[in-house]
């Protein structure tokens, strides 16, 4: 096995850097509050958003980013020009083209999430006359979680404020929309709760989920929107039934705070990142550990992993091909992994990284840092096998328990259950 601590190893390739989005540097920018806590891609790939610090969120057409990176050779001068452009400043944008927006949220932004509507789903709002949303039209919303506990909902196409949700009593650390287009939003807060909001019912709060004993850092929906994972200040991973709003099970295995989580595209795997220097890949259906991705070799003892170290994992993201995972750590590195290897496939330098997300097509990774900037790399290229594509197609509609009941050879059953990782 390749040592994860030997980052200059010949077996590790360097991820291709393609560009960055920078913010203007001023004396006050050196103070706390300029961190990029969240980066997000719109579900349809039309927009990229990031919290660049000091209350500001930037919404940039993703095609504009790619054009700039390619046209300028991904150099600093080109990306710096992009970060200072603003469609509200007089730039003429053709009709129908996505517009760039700079949004002042009124307080430090911790969480971001895009949500899109499904026109054929009807609103549950009784008084439709004063409903704020025009259903039946294409909609793209951006939810922002703020330092003061508020959640503000914005129209991505116009940059206008639509809703102001006020129920949390502390920082809203993370936001996630149900992928089914229902505009159900879940917020994770330092007030130790998760709250479920129905944006098709004018932001009505549907449920409060209480089981965390400390701050909640992150939550993520399964691809079919039936299960929610939540993690926070503590060693436990929580899985919730989002039809009944009840706790399914707790996953035990980390030795320090768990700060990031994400399901695989087929819902068969769950990745969680912790300050214990590890990313754990779970079978969420069975509650079992499938593989551990160690960022320190040899892995630290539980006592050391439970304290401060320079390998805290800050963020983890699943690529849309279902095979690649990215992680951000305090050792100034971005790592790209494949689900069947315990050593990184590629690495890249990143100082003070905080968060990461793959583009909608899985071709690029965006990572935010403490200075308000965002950096982009090309995802390592590999062609998925026909076996893997078939496995993903099957696992989108079948749980591990259902797969284990199939009258098929044990080896195939093991492969479909990801037991061979």
C-alpha positions as CSV (number, residue, x, y, z in Angstrom):
1,X,0.0,0.0,0.0
2,X,1.3,3.5,-0.8
3,X,1.9,5.6,2.2
4,X,-0.7,8.4,2.4
5,X,2.0,10.4,4.3
6,X,4.4,10.3,1.4
7,X,2.7,12.8,-0.9
8,X,5.8,13.0,-3.2
9,X,5.5,9.3,-4.0
10,X,6.1,8.5,-7.6
11,X,2.8,6.5,-7.7
12,X,0.7,9.6,-7.1
13,X,-0.2,11.8,-10.0
14,X,-0.9,15.5,-9.7
15,X,-4.4,16.6,-10.4
16,X,-4.7,19.1,-13.2
17,X,-5.3,22.6,-12.0
18,X,-7.6,24.6,-14.4
19,X,-8.3,27.9,-12.7
20,X,-9.5,29.9,-9.7
21,X,-11.9,32.6,-8.7
22,X,-10.3,35.3,-6.6
23,X,-11.7,38.2,-4.5
24,X,-10.3,41.7,-4.3
25,X,-7.8,42.0,-1.4
26,X,-8.3,44.9,1.0
27,X,-6.9,45.4,4.5
28,X,-10.2,44.5,6.2
29,X,-10.2,41.2,4.2
30,X,-7.5,39.9,6.5
31,X,-10.0,39.6,9.3
32,X,-12.1,36.6,10.2
33,X,-15.3,36.3,8.2
34,X,-13.9,36.1,4.6
35,X,-13.9,32.3,4.5
36,X,-15.5,30.3,1.7
37,X,-17.5,27.9,3.8
38,X,-19.5,26.5,0.9
39,X,-19.3,26.0,-2.9
40,X,-22.2,24.6,-5.0
41,X,-23.1,23.7,-8.6
42,X,-26.7,24.1,-9.8
43,X,-28.3,20.7,-10.6
44,X,-28.6,21.6,-14.3
45,X,-25.0,22.8,-14.4
46,X,-26.0,26.3,-15.3
47,X,-24.5,28.1,-12.3
48,X,-21.7,28.0,-9.8
49,X,-22.1,29.7,-6.4
50,X,-19.7,30.3,-3.5
51,X,-19.7,32.3,-0.3
52,X,-16.7,34.6,-0.7
53,X,-16.9,36.0,2.8
54,X,-18.1,39.2,4.3
55,X,-21.8,38.5,3.7
56,X,-21.3,38.1,-0.1
57,X,-22.4,35.2,-2.3
58,X,-21.4,35.1,-6.0
59,X,-23.5,33.5,-8.6
60,X,-21.6,32.9,-11.9
61,X,-22.7,31.1,-15.0
62,X,-20.6,27.9,-15.1
63,X,-20.2,28.1,-18.9
64,X,-18.6,31.5,-18.3
65,X,-16.1,30.0,-15.8
66,X,-15.1,27.3,-18.3
67,X,-14.7,29.7,-21.1
68,X,-12.5,31.9,-19.0
69,X,-10.4,29.1,-17.8
70,X,-9.9,27.7,-21.2
71,X,-9.4,31.1,-22.9
72,X,-7.0,32.5,-20.4
73,X,-5.0,29.3,-20.0
74,X,-6.1,29.0,-16.4
75,X,-3.8,31.8,-15.3
76,X,-4.3,34.0,-12.3
77,X,-4.8,37.2,-14.3
78,X,-7.7,35.7,-16.3
79,X,-9.5,34.3,-13.3
80,X,-9.0,37.5,-11.3
81,X,-10.8,39.4,-14.0
82,X,-13.7,37.0,-13.9
83,X,-14.1,37.3,-10.1
84,X,-14.5,41.1,-10.4
85,X,-17.1,41.1,-13.1
86,X,-20.7,41.8,-12.2
87,X,-23.7,41.8,-14.5
88,X,-25.4,44.5,-12.4
89,X,-22.5,46.8,-13.2
90,X,-23.7,47.6,-16.7
91,X,-22.5,44.6,-18.7
92,X,-24.9,43.7,-21.5
93,X,-26.1,40.1,-21.2
94,X,-28.0,38.6,-24.2
95,X,-31.6,37.7,-23.6
96,X,-31.9,34.1,-22.3
97,X,-28.2,34.0,-21.2
98,X,-27.6,33.3,-17.5
99,X,-26.7,36.4,-15.6
100,X,-24.0,36.8,-13.0
101,X,-25.1,38.1,-9.6
102,X,-23.5,39.4,-6.4
103,X,-25.8,38.9,-3.4
104,X,-25.4,40.7,-0.1
105,X,-27.0,38.3,2.4
106,X,-26.7,40.7,5.4
107,X,-24.6,38.4,7.5
108,X,-21.8,35.8,7.2
109,X,-22.8,33.0,4.9
110,X,-22.1,29.4,6.1
111,X,-24.3,27.2,3.9
112,X,-25.4,27.2,0.3
113,X,-27.7,25.0,-1.7
114,X,-29.4,25.0,-5.1
115,X,-32.9,23.8,-5.4
116,X,-34.9,23.2,-8.6
117,X,-38.7,22.6,-8.9
118,X,-40.6,19.9,-10.8
119,X,-43.5,21.7,-12.6
120,X,-45.8,18.7,-12.5
121,X,-45.7,18.6,-8.7
122,X,-48.5,20.8,-7.2
123,X,-48.1,23.1,-4.2
124,X,-49.7,22.1,-0.9
125,X,-50.4,25.8,-0.2
126,X,-54.1,26.3,0.5
127,X,-54.3,30.0,-0.3
128,X,-52.8,29.9,-3.8
129,X,-53.6,33.6,-4.4
130,X,-50.7,34.9,-2.4
131,X,-48.3,32.2,-3.2
132,X,-44.9,33.7,-4.0
133,X,-43.8,31.1,-6.6
134,X,-45.1,30.8,-10.1
135,X,-45.4,27.0,-10.5
136,X,-45.3,25.5,-14.0
137,X,-42.3,27.6,-14.9
138,X,-38.6,26.7,-14.8
139,X,-37.4,27.6,-11.3
140,X,-33.9,27.6,-9.8
141,X,-33.5,28.7,-6.2
142,X,-30.5,29.4,-3.9
143,X,-30.8,28.9,-0.2
144,X,-28.2,30.7,2.1
145,X,-27.7,29.8,5.7
146,X,-26.5,32.7,7.8
147,X,-24.6,33.5,11.0
148,X,-27.7,34.9,12.7
149,X,-29.7,31.7,12.2
150,X,-31.7,32.9,9.3
151,X,-32.2,31.2,5.9
152,X,-32.7,33.4,2.9
153,X,-34.1,32.0,-0.4
154,X,-33.1,33.8,-3.6
155,X,-34.2,33.6,-7.2
156,X,-31.1,32.5,-9.1
157,X,-32.1,34.0,-12.4
158,X,-32.8,37.5,-11.0
159,X,-30.8,37.6,-7.8
160,X,-34.0,38.7,-5.9
161,X,-34.9,37.7,-2.3
162,X,-37.9,35.5,-2.1
163,X,-38.2,34.2,1.4
164,X,-36.7,34.8,4.8
165,X,-36.9,31.8,7.2
166,X,-36.4,32.5,10.9
167,X,-36.6,29.6,13.4
168,X,-33.0,28.6,14.1
169,X,-31.4,30.1,17.2
170,X,-27.8,29.7,16.1
171,X,-25.6,29.6,12.9
172,X,-27.1,27.6,10.0
173,X,-24.1,25.6,9.1
174,X,-25.4,23.6,6.1
175,X,-28.4,23.3,3.7
176,X,-29.5,20.6,1.4
177,X,-32.5,20.3,-1.0
178,X,-34.3,17.0,-1.7
179,X,-33.1,15.8,-5.1
180,X,-36.7,14.9,-6.2
181,X,-37.6,18.5,-7.1
182,X,-40.1,18.8,-4.3
183,X,-38.3,21.9,-2.9
184,X,-38.1,20.3,0.5
185,X,-35.1,22.0,2.3
186,X,-33.2,20.7,5.3
187,X,-31.1,23.0,7.4
188,X,-28.4,21.9,9.9
189,X,-27.6,24.3,12.7
190,X,-25.4,24.9,15.7
191,X,-28.6,25.0,17.7
192,X,-28.3,21.1,17.6
193,X,-31.3,20.7,15.4
194,X,-32.2,19.9,11.8
195,X,-35.3,21.6,10.4
196,X,-37.3,20.6,7.4
197,X,-38.9,23.3,5.3
198,X,-41.5,23.1,2.5
199,X,-40.7,25.9,0.0
200,X,-43.8,25.1,-2.1
201,X,-45.8,26.0,1.0
202,X,-44.2,29.4,1.3
203,X,-41.4,28.1,3.5
204,X,-43.5,26.4,6.1
205,X,-41.4,24.5,8.6
206,X,-42.6,20.9,8.5
207,X,-40.5,19.2,11.2
208,X,-37.7,19.6,13.7
209,X,-35.3,16.6,13.9
210,X,-33.7,16.3,17.4
211,X,-31.1,13.7,18.3
212,X,-27.8,15.5,18.0
213,X,-26.3,16.5,21.4
214,X,-24.0,19.1,19.8
215,X,-23.6,21.3,16.8
216,X,-24.9,19.8,13.5
217,X,-22.3,20.4,10.7
218,X,-23.7,18.8,7.6
219,X,-26.6,16.8,6.1
220,X,-27.2,15.0,2.8
221,X,-30.1,13.4,1.1
222,X,-30.0,10.0,-0.6
223,X,-30.6,10.2,-4.3
224,X,-34.2,9.1,-4.0
225,X,-34.8,11.6,-1.2
226,X,-36.0,8.9,1.2
227,X,-33.1,9.0,3.6
228,X,-31.2,11.9,5.2
229,X,-27.7,11.6,6.7
230,X,-26.6,14.2,9.3
231,X,-23.3,14.6,11.1
232,X,-21.9,17.1,13.6
233,X,-19.8,17.7,16.7
234,X,-19.6,14.1,17.9
235,X,-18.5,10.7,16.6
236,X,-21.9,9.5,15.5
237,X,-23.5,9.5,12.0
238,X,-27.3,9.8,12.0
239,X,-29.6,8.3,9.3
240,X,-33.2,9.6,9.1
241,X,-36.4,8.2,7.4
242,X,-37.7,11.3,5.6
243,X,-41.1,9.8,5.0
244,X,-41.7,9.4,8.7
245,X,-39.2,11.9,10.0
246,X,-37.8,9.3,12.3
247,X,-34.3,8.1,13.2
248,X,-33.4,4.9,11.3
249,X,-30.1,4.2,13.0
250,X,-26.8,5.6,14.2
251,X,-23.5,4.7,12.6
252,X,-20.5,4.3,15.0
253,X,-16.9,4.1,13.9
254,X,-15.4,7.6,13.9
255,X,-13.1,8.8,16.7
256,X,-13.6,12.5,16.4
257,X,-16.2,15.1,15.1
258,X,-17.8,14.1,11.8
259,X,-18.0,17.2,9.6
260,X,-19.1,16.2,6.1
261,X,-21.2,13.5,4.4
262,X,-22.5,12.6,1.0
263,X,-24.2,9.7,-0.7
264,X,-23.0,8.0,-3.8
265,X,-25.1,8.7,-7.0
266,X,-26.8,5.3,-6.7
267,X,-27.5,5.6,-3.0
268,X,-25.6,2.4,-2.2
269,X,-22.7,4.1,-0.5
270,X,-22.3,6.9,2.1
271,X,-19.0,8.8,2.6
272,X,-18.4,10.6,5.9
273,X,-15.3,12.8,6.8
274,X,-14.0,13.3,10.2
275,X,-11.3,15.1,12.2
276,X,-10.1,11.7,13.1
277,X,-8.1,11.8,9.8
278,X,-10.3,9.4,8.0
279,X,-13.1,9.2,5.4
280,X,-15.3,6.2,6.0
281,X,-17.4,4.6,3.2
282,X,-20.5,2.9,4.6
283,X,-23.2,0.7,3.4
284,X,-26.1,2.9,4.7
285,X,-28.6,0.1,4.2
286,X,-26.8,-2.3,6.6
287,X,-24.9,0.3,8.7
288,X,-21.6,-1.4,8.1
289,X,-18.1,0.0,7.2
290,X,-17.0,-1.0,3.7
291,X,-13.7,0.9,3.4
292,X,-11.6,3.5,5.3
293,X,-9.6,6.2,3.4
294,X,-6.8,7.1,5.8
295,X,-5.0,10.5,5.5
296,X,-2.3,9.6,7.9
297,X,-0.2,6.4,7.7
298,X,-0.1,4.5,9.9
299,X,-3.6,5.5,11.1
300,X,-3.6,7.3,14.5
301,X,-4.8,5.5,17.6
302,X,-8.3,6.5,18.8
303,X,-6.8,8.6,21.5
304,X,-4.7,10.7,19.1
305,X,-7.4,10.7,16.5
306,X,-9.8,12.3,19.1
307,X,-7.6,15.3,19.5
308,X,-5.9,18.0,17.4
309,X,-3.8,16.9,14.4
310,X,-2.7,18.2,11.0
311,X,-4.8,15.7,9.1
312,X,-8.3,16.8,10.0
313,X,-10.6,16.1,7.0
314,X,-12.7,19.1,6.3
315,X,-14.9,18.0,3.4
316,X,-15.7,15.0,1.3
317,X,-17.5,14.8,-2.1
318,X,-18.8,12.0,-4.3
319,X,-18.2,12.3,-8.0
320,X,-21.3,11.7,-10.2
321,X,-19.5,8.7,-11.9
322,X,-19.9,6.8,-8.6
323,X,-16.2,5.8,-8.6
324,X,-14.3,8.9,-7.5
325,X,-14.2,10.7,-4.1
326,X,-12.4,14.0,-3.2
327,X,-11.3,15.0,0.2
328,X,-10.0,18.3,1.7
329,X,-7.6,18.1,4.7
330,X,-5.6,20.5,6.9
331,X,-2.3,19.2,5.5
332,X,-2.8,21.5,2.6
333,X,-3.8,18.8,0.1
334,X,-6.7,17.8,-2.0
335,X,-6.9,14.1,-2.6
336,X,-8.8,12.2,-5.4
337,X,-9.6,8.6,-4.6
338,X,-11.3,5.7,-6.3
339,X,-13.8,3.6,-4.3
340,X,-11.8,0.4,-4.7
341,X,-8.4,1.8,-3.6
342,X,-7.2,2.8,-0.2
343,X,-4.5,5.1,-1.6
344,X,-5.1,8.4,-3.4
345,X,-5.2,8.3,-7.2
346,X,-4.1,11.9,-7.5
347,X,-3.3,14.9,-5.3
348,X,-3.1,18.7,-5.5
349,X,-1.9,21.4,-3.2
350,X,-4.5,23.6,-1.4
351,X,-3.7,26.0,1.4
352,X,-6.4,26.3,4.1
353,X,-9.1,24.4,2.2
354,X,-12.5,24.2,3.8
355,X,-15.0,22.6,1.3
356,X,-15.4,20.9,-2.0
357,X,-18.0,19.9,-4.6
358,X,-17.9,18.2,-8.0
359,X,-19.4,19.8,-11.1
360,X,-22.7,18.3,-12.3
361,X,-21.1,16.2,-15.0
362,X,-18.3,15.1,-12.6
363,X,-15.5,16.6,-14.8
364,X,-14.3,19.2,-12.3
365,X,-13.8,19.7,-8.6
366,X,-14.2,23.1,-6.9
367,X,-12.7,23.8,-3.5
368,X,-13.1,26.8,-1.3
369,X,-10.5,28.2,1.1
370,X,-10.2,30.6,4.1
371,X,-9.2,33.6,2.0
372,X,-12.6,33.6,0.1
373,X,-11.2,32.1,-3.1
374,X,-12.2,29.0,-5.1
375,X,-9.8,26.6,-6.9
376,X,-10.7,24.2,-9.7
377,X,-9.1,20.9,-10.8
378,X,-10.0,18.4,-13.5
379,X,-11.2,15.1,-12.1
380,X,-8.9,12.2,-13.0
381,X,-10.1,10.6,-16.2
382,X,-11.1,6.9,-16.3
383,X,-13.7,5.0,-18.2
384,X,-16.2,3.2,-16.0
385,X,-16.6,-0.5,-16.7
386,X,-19.8,-1.9,-18.0
387,X,-20.0,-3.9,-14.8
388,X,-19.9,-0.8,-12.7
389,X,-22.5,1.0,-14.8
390,X,-24.8,-2.0,-14.5
391,X,-24.2,-2.1,-10.7
392,X,-25.1,1.6,-10.4
393,X,-28.3,1.2,-12.4
394,X,-29.4,-1.8,-10.3
395,X,-28.5,-0.2,-6.9
396,X,-30.5,2.9,-7.7
397,X,-33.6,0.8,-7.3
398,X,-32.5,-2.0,-5.0
399,X,-31.3,-1.9,-1.4
400,X,-28.5,-4.2,-0.1
401,X,-31.0,-6.5,1.5
402,X,-32.9,-6.9,-1.8
403,X,-29.6,-7.6,-3.6
404,X,-28.7,-10.3,-1.1
405,X,-32.0,-12.1,-1.8
406,X,-31.3,-12.4,-5.5
407,X,-30.7,-15.9,-6.8
408,X,-27.3,-15.2,-8.3
409,X,-23.8,-16.4,-7.8
410,X,-22.2,-15.2,-4.5
411,X,-19.4,-13.4,-6.3
412,X,-21.8,-11.3,-8.3
413,X,-23.9,-10.7,-5.2
414,X,-20.8,-9.5,-3.4
415,X,-19.9,-7.1,-6.3
416,X,-23.4,-5.6,-6.5
417,X,-23.3,-5.1,-2.7
418,X,-19.9,-3.3,-2.9
419,X,-18.6,-6.0,-0.5
420,X,-15.5,-6.4,-2.7
421,X,-14.1,-2.9,-1.9
